[in-house]
Amino acid sequence: MRKVSFAEFGGPDVLQLIDAEEPHAGPGRIRIAVRAAGVNPVDWRIREGQKLGAHPTELPSGVGLDAAGVVDEVGEGVEGVEVGDRVFGEGACTYAEFTVLSAWARMPEGLSFEEAAGYPSVVETALRIIREVGVQPGQTLLVSGASGGVGSAVLQIARDRGITVIGTAGAANQDYLRGLGALPTTYGEGWVDRVRQLGRIDAALDLAGSGVIRELVELTGDPQKVITIADLGAPDLGVRFSGVAGSVPAALSVAADLISRGRLHIPVERTYTLAEAAAAHVDSQAGHARGRRVIVP
C-alpha cells in the first residue's frame, strides 16, 4: 500500500510517499480502507520533532491521527462493528491507503468521508479545552484563532451549551464566525479594545499560537482562565498548555450526536492527495483556514 512517511525530523520536504506493508487489526482494533484522513496541526508538530509528551515518535514514522473509511478487518474482542461499516475515528499513520483505528464510531447519515475525517481530533480537543477552561452556560468565552477546525467546533459546541463566544479571525472570515453563532472581530492592532467593546470575558482559548497570551490573561484577569493548544511558551506566563487527549470514543459519540441534531458542521476547505501531503502541511502551518483540510488517498 501507499503511505506518507518521514525518516528524519524537519520541514514539509521530509515527507515521502512510500510503498509499505499493510497494517492489520490487533485485539481491540479495526482496520479501515481509508477514504479520507484529517490534517491536524499536531501532524506537522510531530514531523518537526516538537517534544509532545502525548505523541512520542520513533523514526521512520507515518503521519496522521484522524481518518474515515470502510471497515475491512475487525480485531479480536471487538463488538458492534462489522466489515463494510462506514466509520470515522482516530489511530496512527492515517495518511495511507489502510490504517488501524483505536477509537471509532459509525458515521452519521448524510456525512461524506471527507467531512467525517475532519471531526475526531478537533471535537475531542474542543470538548477537552472547554472543560478545562471551566466556562459555564451564560458566561462569555473568547476564542483567539476561531475559524479553523478546532475553533469551528468550539464555537458550535459552546453555542449548544448556552455559552456566548467572541471569536477573532481574519477579515475574510468574519461572516463565517457570525454564521457559527459567534460575535466576531479581527485580530491585529487594537484587537483587545475591540474585544472589550463586545463584552466581559470570563475565559479564553488560544488556538493559533500567535503570541497573544499576555493579552488573554489581561482580558480574563487570571492566567487560570486561559488555555492554549498552540503556544508552547504559555506555561512561562502561568497559562496551561493542553495537549493530552481525553476519551476519544466519548468525543466521537458527542460529535455524532451533535452532527445528527444539526448542531455541528465543520466544512472541508480543501482536499489533497497523498502525494500532496507536504503542501497540506504548508497550508496548515500558514493558518487562516475556514474549517478543515483533508487528504484523500
HELIX and SHEET records of a PDB file:
HELIX    1   1 PRO A   12  VAL A   14  5                                   3    
HELIX    2   2 PRO A   41  GLU A   48  1                                   8    
HELIX    3   3 PHE A  113  ALA A  117  1                                   5    
HELIX    4   4 PRO A  120  VAL A  133  1                                  14    
HELIX    5   5 GLY A  149  ASP A  160  1                                  12    
HELIX    6   6 ALA A  171  ASN A  173  5                                   3    
HELIX    7   7 GLN A  174  GLY A  179  1                                   6    
HELIX    8   8 TRP A  191  LEU A  198  1                                   8    
HELIX    9   9 ILE A  213  THR A  220  1                                   8    
HELIX   10  10 PRO A  223  LYS A  225  5                                   3    
HELIX   11  11 ALA A  234  LEU A  237  5                                   4    
HELIX   12  12 VAL A  248  SER A  260  1                                  13    
HELIX   13  13 LEU A  274  GLU A  276  5                                   3    
HELIX   14  14 ALA A  277  ALA A  286  1                                  10    
SHEET    1   A 3 GLN A  16  ASP A  19  0                                        
SHEET    2   A 3 ARG A   2  PHE A   6 -1                                        
SHEET    3   A 3 SER A  61  GLY A  62 -1                                        
SHEET    1   B 6 VAL A 268  TYR A 272  0                                        
SHEET    2   B 6 ARG A 292  ILE A 295  1                                        
SHEET    3   B 6 ILE A  30  GLY A  38 -1                                        
SHEET    4   B 6 ASP A  66  VAL A  74 -1                                        
SHEET    5   B 6 ARG A  86  GLY A  91 -1                                        
SHEET    6   B 6 PHE A  98  ARG A 106 -1                                        
SHEET    1   C 6 LEU A 183  THR A 186  0                                        
SHEET    2   C 6 THR A 164  ALA A 169  1                                        
SHEET    3   C 6 THR A 140  SER A 144  1                                        
SHEET    4   C 6 ALA A 203  ASP A 206  1                                        
SHEET    5   C 6 VAL A 226  THR A 228  1                                        
SHEET    6   C 6 ARG A 240  PHE A 241  1                                        
END                                                                             
